[in-house]
């Protein structure tokens, strides 16, 4: 296991001392730990986005990296605190509330340990029940990253099938019509990142410059329906024009060149935000 890499993620923001407190706990455990962040700008209580951001980032970190992800609307309840080990030997310390959904589906989680708080809790913090991110998760993460404890020391093993998982929808193609969802908003730019893969899109896209009809709906209400261009990059389109493109995760994105698509049409994320893409009919001029 590579020692000393600890990566935090939360919905805490940066307006108070919560993130600093977690850094302080980690440095108290071992000052040689290298501490990094995915983000602390997860929308508050948005477990779906926390799950997706882990998927977005984790594969680019070395084997053995320890991640601490805290979006925890159930703090103080009977929800479990766990450490999950992925097939690539990354470790994720988190409340078991759905945050592991995307990793379980698209990376694979091989082992899960329940955090034994009697052994893995910041000393003298037992009377606090509202900041487990500091008292349990950051503390356990720092000890694991520094090598003070091993994965097996965290607590009893639990069946990976018992992990709490949010509902997912796979994209599909039928009669050259692709149906997917808006997985996430690419902030701060406001682009929509879908779960439609480049490989799937290439089944109907022949070349850059092709036109497609894109429909976005939620709860059976159509929010957007228009023709847009398949662009290699944003520079292929005029400012203000919409486009579909391949994003950095090799999935299809939807954007307005130098504008926020999400803000312009008030688009959200999750399984109830459906995206339908079909090739636009060619216009023949006589």
C-alpha positions as CSV (number, residue, x, y, z in Angstrom):
1,X,0.0,0.0,0.0
2,X,1.3,3.4,-1.0
3,X,1.7,5.5,2.2
4,X,0.8,9.0,2.9
5,X,-1.9,10.1,0.3
6,X,-5.1,11.3,1.9
7,X,-7.8,12.9,-0.2
8,X,-10.9,14.7,1.2
9,X,-14.3,15.4,-0.3
10,X,-17.3,17.0,1.4
11,X,-20.3,19.4,1.2
12,X,-18.8,21.6,3.9
13,X,-17.8,24.5,1.6
14,X,-15.0,26.9,2.7
15,X,-16.8,29.5,4.8
16,X,-16.0,28.0,8.2
17,X,-13.4,25.9,9.9
18,X,-14.7,22.4,9.2
19,X,-12.2,21.5,6.5
20,X,-9.4,23.0,8.4
21,X,-10.4,20.9,11.5
22,X,-10.1,17.7,9.4
23,X,-6.7,18.7,8.1
24,X,-5.7,19.4,11.7
25,X,-6.8,15.9,12.9
26,X,-4.9,14.3,10.0
27,X,-1.7,16.3,10.8
28,X,-2.0,15.4,14.4
29,X,-2.0,11.8,13.5
30,X,1.0,12.2,11.2
31,X,2.5,15.4,9.8
32,X,4.1,13.5,6.9
33,X,0.7,12.7,5.3
34,X,0.2,14.5,2.0
35,X,-3.4,15.9,2.1
36,X,-5.4,16.8,-1.0
37,X,-9.0,17.6,-2.0
38,X,-11.4,16.4,-4.6
39,X,-13.8,19.2,-3.7
40,X,-15.7,20.7,-0.7
41,X,-18.3,22.2,-3.0
42,X,-20.7,19.2,-3.3
43,X,-24.2,20.7,-3.0
44,X,-25.3,20.2,0.6
45,X,-26.7,16.7,1.3
46,X,-26.3,15.7,-2.4
47,X,-25.2,12.1,-2.0
48,X,-25.6,11.4,-5.7
49,X,-23.0,14.1,-6.6
50,X,-20.6,12.8,-4.0
51,X,-20.8,9.3,-5.5
52,X,-20.2,10.6,-9.0
53,X,-17.2,12.8,-8.0
54,X,-15.5,9.8,-6.5
55,X,-15.9,8.0,-9.8
56,X,-14.6,11.0,-11.7
57,X,-11.4,11.3,-9.6
58,X,-10.4,8.0,-8.1
59,X,-9.0,6.2,-11.1
60,X,-6.3,8.9,-11.6
61,X,-4.8,8.4,-8.1
62,X,-2.1,5.9,-7.2
63,X,-2.9,2.5,-5.7
64,X,-3.2,2.8,-2.0
65,X,-4.6,6.3,-1.9
66,X,-7.1,6.9,1.0
67,X,-10.2,8.9,0.2
68,X,-12.5,10.4,2.9
69,X,-15.9,11.4,1.5
70,X,-18.3,13.2,3.8
71,X,-21.8,14.1,2.6
72,X,-23.7,12.9,5.7
73,X,-27.3,14.1,6.2
74,X,-27.8,11.1,8.5
75,X,-24.9,12.0,10.9
76,X,-25.7,10.8,14.4
77,X,-28.2,8.2,13.2
78,X,-27.8,4.4,12.9
79,X,-26.3,4.7,9.4
80,X,-23.0,2.8,9.1
81,X,-19.5,4.2,8.8
82,X,-17.5,2.0,6.4
83,X,-14.2,1.7,4.6
84,X,-14.4,0.2,1.1
85,X,-11.5,-1.2,-0.8
86,X,-11.7,-1.1,-4.6
87,X,-10.3,-3.6,-7.1
88,X,-7.5,-1.1,-7.8
89,X,-6.6,-0.9,-4.1
90,X,-8.0,2.5,-3.4
91,X,-9.7,3.0,0.0
92,X,-12.9,5.1,0.6
93,X,-14.0,6.1,4.1
94,X,-17.5,7.3,4.1
95,X,-21.0,7.0,5.6
96,X,-22.8,4.1,4.0
97,X,-25.6,6.1,2.5
98,X,-25.2,5.7,-1.2
99,X,-21.9,7.5,-1.7
100,X,-20.3,4.2,-3.0
101,X,-23.0,3.7,-5.7
102,X,-20.9,4.7,-8.8
103,X,-17.8,3.0,-7.6
104,X,-19.6,-0.3,-6.9
105,X,-21.2,-0.2,-10.4
106,X,-18.3,1.0,-12.6
107,X,-15.1,0.2,-10.7
108,X,-15.9,-2.7,-8.3
109,X,-15.6,-2.8,-4.6
110,X,-14.0,-6.0,-3.4
111,X,-14.0,-5.6,0.4
112,X,-15.8,-3.5,3.0
113,X,-15.1,-3.0,6.7
114,X,-17.4,-1.5,9.3
115,X,-15.6,1.2,11.3
116,X,-15.2,0.1,14.9
117,X,-15.6,3.4,16.7
118,X,-14.3,2.0,19.9
119,X,-10.8,1.8,18.3
120,X,-11.1,4.3,15.4
121,X,-12.3,7.6,16.9
122,X,-10.5,10.8,17.8
123,X,-9.6,10.6,21.5
124,X,-11.9,12.6,23.8
125,X,-14.6,13.2,21.1
126,X,-17.1,10.6,22.3
127,X,-19.7,13.2,23.4
128,X,-19.9,14.7,20.0
129,X,-22.4,13.2,17.5
130,X,-22.5,15.9,14.7
131,X,-19.0,15.9,13.2
132,X,-18.1,12.4,12.4
133,X,-16.2,13.7,9.4
134,X,-13.6,15.0,11.8
135,X,-13.9,12.6,14.7
136,X,-14.2,9.3,12.9
137,X,-13.7,9.5,9.1
138,X,-10.7,11.9,9.0
139,X,-9.1,10.3,12.0
140,X,-9.5,6.8,10.6
141,X,-8.4,8.0,7.1
142,X,-5.2,9.6,8.5
143,X,-4.3,6.5,10.5
144,X,-4.8,4.3,7.4
145,X,-2.9,6.6,5.1
146,X,0.0,6.8,7.5
147,X,0.2,3.1,8.1
148,X,-0.7,3.3,11.8
149,X,-3.5,0.8,11.1
150,X,-4.1,-1.7,8.3
151,X,-7.4,-2.2,6.5
152,X,-8.1,-5.3,8.6
153,X,-7.8,-3.3,11.8
154,X,-10.7,-1.0,11.0
155,X,-13.4,-3.3,12.0
156,X,-15.4,-6.4,11.0
157,X,-15.8,-7.3,7.3
158,X,-19.3,-6.8,5.9
159,X,-20.8,-8.3,2.7
160,X,-20.3,-5.9,-0.2
161,X,-23.8,-6.6,-1.4
162,X,-25.2,-4.8,1.6
163,X,-23.7,-1.4,0.6
164,X,-26.5,1.2,0.3
165,X,-26.9,2.0,-3.4
166,X,-28.8,4.8,-5.1
167,X,-30.9,3.9,-8.2
168,X,-29.0,4.0,-11.4
169,X,-30.1,4.0,-15.1
170,X,-28.0,2.7,-17.9
171,X,-28.1,4.4,-21.3
172,X,-29.7,2.5,-24.1
173,X,-30.0,2.7,-27.9
174,X,-33.0,1.6,-30.0
175,X,-33.6,2.3,-33.7
176,X,-30.7,4.8,-33.6
177,X,-32.2,6.8,-30.7
178,X,-30.0,7.0,-27.6
179,X,-31.6,7.5,-24.2
180,X,-29.6,8.4,-21.1
181,X,-29.6,10.7,-18.1
182,X,-27.8,13.8,-16.9
183,X,-25.2,12.4,-14.5
184,X,-23.7,15.6,-13.3
185,X,-23.2,19.3,-13.9
186,X,-19.7,20.3,-14.9
187,X,-19.2,23.3,-12.6
188,X,-18.5,26.1,-12.8
189,X,-19.1,26.0,-16.6
190,X,-22.7,24.6,-16.4
191,X,-22.2,21.8,-19.0
192,X,-24.3,18.7,-18.8
193,X,-22.4,15.4,-18.5
194,X,-24.5,12.4,-19.5
195,X,-24.1,8.7,-18.9
196,X,-24.0,8.1,-22.7
197,X,-20.6,6.7,-23.7
198,X,-18.6,7.9,-26.7
199,X,-18.7,4.3,-28.1
200,X,-22.5,4.3,-27.9
201,X,-22.8,7.7,-29.4
202,X,-20.5,6.7,-32.3
203,X,-23.1,4.2,-33.4
204,X,-25.2,7.1,-34.7
205,X,-22.5,9.8,-35.2
206,X,-20.5,9.6,-38.4
207,X,-18.3,12.7,-38.1
208,X,-17.8,16.0,-36.4
209,X,-20.3,18.6,-37.7
210,X,-23.2,16.2,-37.7
211,X,-26.4,17.5,-36.3
212,X,-28.5,15.9,-33.6
213,X,-31.9,16.5,-32.1
214,X,-31.4,16.7,-28.3
215,X,-34.4,16.4,-25.9
216,X,-34.1,16.9,-22.2
217,X,-37.0,16.1,-19.9
218,X,-37.8,15.6,-16.2
219,X,-40.8,14.0,-14.6
220,X,-42.4,13.8,-18.1
221,X,-42.0,17.5,-18.8
222,X,-39.8,18.5,-21.8
223,X,-37.3,21.2,-20.7
224,X,-35.3,21.5,-23.9
225,X,-35.7,20.3,-27.5
226,X,-33.5,21.6,-30.2
227,X,-30.9,20.7,-32.9
228,X,-27.2,21.0,-32.0
229,X,-23.9,20.2,-33.6
230,X,-21.4,17.4,-32.7
231,X,-18.2,19.4,-32.0
232,X,-14.7,18.2,-31.6
233,X,-14.2,21.1,-29.1
234,X,-16.0,24.3,-28.1
235,X,-13.9,26.3,-30.6
236,X,-15.8,24.5,-33.4
237,X,-18.9,26.5,-32.6
238,X,-19.8,30.2,-32.4
239,X,-20.2,31.8,-28.9
240,X,-23.7,31.0,-27.7
241,X,-24.3,28.0,-29.9
242,X,-25.2,24.6,-28.3
243,X,-23.2,21.5,-29.0
244,X,-22.7,17.8,-28.1
245,X,-19.1,16.7,-27.4
246,X,-17.0,14.0,-25.8
247,X,-16.1,15.0,-22.2
248,X,-13.0,14.1,-20.2
249,X,-14.6,10.9,-19.0
250,X,-15.2,9.7,-22.5
251,X,-19.0,10.3,-22.2
252,X,-21.2,12.7,-24.1
253,X,-21.5,16.3,-22.8
254,X,-24.0,18.9,-23.7
255,X,-23.0,22.6,-23.6
256,X,-23.4,26.1,-24.8
257,X,-20.2,27.6,-26.0
258,X,-19.1,30.1,-23.3
259,X,-22.4,29.8,-21.6
260,X,-24.0,27.7,-18.9
261,X,-26.5,25.2,-20.3
262,X,-27.6,24.1,-16.8
263,X,-28.4,27.6,-15.7
264,X,-30.0,28.6,-19.0
265,X,-32.5,25.8,-18.8
266,X,-32.5,25.0,-15.0
267,X,-31.3,21.4,-15.6
268,X,-30.7,19.1,-12.7
269,X,-29.1,15.7,-12.3
270,X,-30.0,12.1,-11.6
271,X,-32.2,9.4,-12.9
272,X,-35.2,11.6,-13.4
273,X,-33.4,13.9,-15.9
274,X,-33.6,12.1,-19.2
275,X,-31.6,12.9,-22.3
276,X,-32.7,11.6,-25.8
277,X,-30.4,12.0,-28.7
278,X,-31.3,11.2,-32.3
279,X,-29.7,12.2,-35.6
280,X,-31.4,15.2,-37.1
281,X,-32.9,14.8,-40.5
282,X,-30.9,16.3,-43.3
283,X,-32.4,19.4,-44.8
284,X,-32.4,19.2,-48.6
285,X,-32.6,22.5,-50.4
286,X,-34.1,22.5,-54.0
